[in-house]
Amino acid sequence: MKLTNIKDTEAFFKVIDSCTGTVELVTGEGDRLNLKSKLSQFVSLANIFKAEESIPELEIIAYEPDDAKRLLEFMINQ
């Protein structure tokens, strides 16, 4: 799923942390990074935040249907 224009990054990571299954970030090169790992969160998103206060676009994979629902609700309510 593609998420766009994430303005509240702290709330976004709280939603990621609340997910029960694996949530992965798909990089432009097709690599998959586990967003449940705090180290991956900081390392993989550091470049995005260099010039932006928000996240313009991410492609993520949530393996559990409830996690996908959480992420979708976050995007609708942000």
Secondary structure, 3 states (H helix, E strand, C coil): CEEEEECCHHHHHHHHHHCCCCEEEECCCCCEEECCCHHHHHHHHHHHHHHCCCEEEEEEEECCHHHHHHHHHHHHHC
